[in-house]
């Protein structure tokens, strides 16, 4: 971090942007290299609809209020 002196405001902190931009450029290059290597699509278990000949079961439950 660099400090600018002078003026009536006193020392003022200025952030050096060059290292941060270098890190961001390296990250962009890494992601550009990795992205084509990733497998296409996602492996997910998707629920299948019930068969028309099977009976539909009710899975809702009523709350039980006990005192």
N, C-alpha and C positions, 0 to 999 in steps of 0.2 A: 504494500500500500504506500502510495506517495503522499507527502504532505506539502501543500503549497503554502508558503509564508508570504507575508506582506499584505498590504491593504489594511483597512480598519477592522475587518472581521476576525482577525487572528488566524491561527492555523486551520486549514480546511483539508479534510481527507478526500482523496480522489482514488477510486478503484481502478487498477490497471486491468483493462478489459481483454488484453491479448491472451493471457493464459486461459481465461474462461472460454473465449472463442475457439482456441486450439482444442480444448477438451470437447466442446460441442461438435466440432468438425470430426474429431476422431470417433465420437459416439455415433454420428450419422453414418460414417463409413462402415463401422462395425455392424450397424443395423442393416445397411444396404447389402452387406456380404451375407449376413445370417438369414435374411428374409427369404431368398430363393431356396435355401436349404431346408426350410421348415416343411413338414408334411402338409399336404393340402387337406382341408376339412378337419373336422373335430370328431373324435370318438365319443359318442354320447349314447346313453340308453334312453330311447324315446318310448314313452308308453304307447302301446298299440291299442286301437279301438276294439271294443268288445265285438265278438262275433254276433250276427243277427239271431242265431238260434239259441244263444246263451241268455239266461235270465239275469237281468240287471239287479245288483244288490245295492241296497241303500246303506251308505257308509256314514251318514250323518248321525250325530248323537245329540240327544236333548240334555241340557245341563241339569244336574241333580242338585237341588238346594236342600241340604240337610242341616238341621240345627240341633 
